[in-house]
Amino acid sequence: MPERTELAGRLHAGVYRTSRRDDLHAFLLHAVDRSGGTVLYASPADRAPIFLGIQGADDERLGVLCYPFRCNPPPINRRPPDEHRVQVRLGGDRSWIEQEHPLGRDVAAVDTTLVLGLHPDAGILVALDPLLYDPLPMGISVEFKQEDVDATLEGGWHAWERVNRPGTRRDSPRGREGLETIIGLRPERLLDLVRFERQASGLGLDPALRLVAAERARDEPPSPLRGLHPLEEQFQLPAQEILRIITERSRLQVAVRGGVAEHHLALHLAADPDVASAELIDHDGQPDFRVTLKDGRVILVECKNVSPRRYADGTIKVEVQKTRAQRNDPAGRLYRPEQFDVVAACLYPATGRWEFRFRRTSALARALRFPERVAPIQRVDDAWSLRLAAIELK
């Protein structure tokens, strides 16, 4: 049973007595040093969570409340040969079932809470989402693959999605869509993670938005001296209030989901070896992207989210029409085939994966009443292509 006691002058949810974790404690302090920080204070190795007072560059001060868990490398008995895992375990076995294990948090948002898998054998850290792991599900393991370790070591920062399923103690997955975002990092990116988590937890990012933010942070780490976001200054509202407004207005949510899908399509196109360049157009009445392929073709692409609800036979469907009607034009919401060359259907709402299928606009089904226009609902079947370059424009 965790003691409810004072730690570093703060009253936290619970402090656990631990043993045989000196190597994890040393690995964490080493990561602070590798990431350019100086440890001003560290709570003992035989207590968890670990509180760290850190001084960064330009006298930046960071308070970190870290829940450290050991990562096991393969081979693991009766598990795939390439599987690693984070063991979420603190306290006695009976307490895992009989008690709640809430995370400690600083209501003033001065200190940042981290839930970390520490992997000295691989030389990496694995960050779980504190919003999903509160309370801590003691006794579970969080698995990840050798390919994720390799990607983390190669790039220094690697974010990926993991399916989380209901367990014996809960009826539904932790993530709303049954997914969670994991971040792997080398020790020299630890302070970047603290700054990222301060923003992500403060904004209450869901797993999908957390993944987008984490992918961006790979190449654009949060600034140590971050002030207000330009939108906060423009709207004269804090970021949490802006997100609350979006959450309460369905049309704003649709717009944000569309923007997130476009962001992932941009990442997809940037990684496509057939694509020379992809330009986001971002003008009303225009397609979303102008894509130049390496074979010289220029393709106008419109990005659309598929529906989370499929046809009765399991086929995915996507809505291909404008969001606003036009006065005195019954066909005003319907697209003309010549308005863009290709539709890119984002499969995430139906599959939970940021994947895309492509279809030539001229090959889409036509509206029954207006055969010169594209039908508003389309089947995303085997006729849709996995690769943009595989589409022949006619």
TABEL-V982852 format. One record per pair of residues at least 24 apart in sequence whose ideal C-beta (glycine too) atoms are under 6 Angstrom apart, sorted by the first residue. I is the first residue (numbers start at 1). GAP is how many residues later the second one is. D is the distance in whole Angstrom. If there is no record, write none. Layout:
i:gap:d
I:GAP:D
I:GAP:D
This chain:
i:gap:d
1:94:5
2:89:6
7:44:6
8:35:6
8:43:4
12:92:3
13:89:4
13:91:4
15:32:6
16:32:5
16:74:4
16:75:5
18:28:6
18:30:5
21:24:6
23:97:6
24:44:5
24:94:5
27:91:5
27:93:5
31:156:4
31:159:4
34:153:4
34:154:4
35:153:5
35:155:4
35:156:4
37:154:5
48:42:5
56:135:6
56:168:6
60:164:5
62:132:6
63:47:6
63:48:3
64:48:6
64:130:6
65:39:5
65:46:5
65:48:5
66:48:5
66:50:6
67:48:5
68:48:6
68:50:5
69:48:5
71:46:5
71:48:4
73:48:5
82:63:5
82:64:4
83:60:5
84:60:5
85:56:4
85:58:5
86:31:3
86:40:6
86:56:4
87:54:6
88:52:5
96:42:4
96:43:4
100:35:5
101:34:5
101:35:4
101:37:5
102:33:5
103:27:6
103:31:4
109:93:6
112:82:5
112:85:5
112:86:5
114:83:6
122:27:5
124:28:5
124:60:6
124:62:6
125:60:5
126:58:5
127:56:4
127:66:6
129:51:6
130:71:6
132:42:4
132:43:6
132:48:5
148:36:6
152:32:3
156:30:5
156:33:6
157:28:5
157:32:5
157:61:4
158:26:5
159:24:5
159:52:6
159:55:4
159:56:5
161:50:6
175:32:5
177:175:5
179:28:5
179:173:5
180:27:5
181:26:5
181:29:4
181:30:4
183:31:5
192:29:4
195:27:4
196:26:5
203:36:5
203:40:6
212:48:6
212:51:6
257:48:6
261:42:6
261:44:5
261:85:4
262:26:6
262:41:5
264:90:4
265:38:5
265:79:6
268:88:6
274:115:4
287:53:4
293:96:5
299:42:5
299:43:6
300:40:4
300:41:5
301:41:5
301:43:5
302:38:5
302:41:5
303:41:5
304:39:6
304:41:6
305:41:5
305:44:5
306:39:5
306:41:6
306:43:6
306:44:5
308:41:4
308:42:6
315:64:5
315:66:6
316:34:5
316:64:4
317:60:6
318:27:5
318:60:5
318:62:5
319:58:6
320:54:6
320:58:5
321:55:4
331:39:4
331:42:5
334:33:6
334:36:6
334:39:4
335:39:5
337:24:5
337:25:5
341:52:6
345:35:5
357:27:4
358:27:5
358:30:5
358:33:6
359:25:5
360:31:5
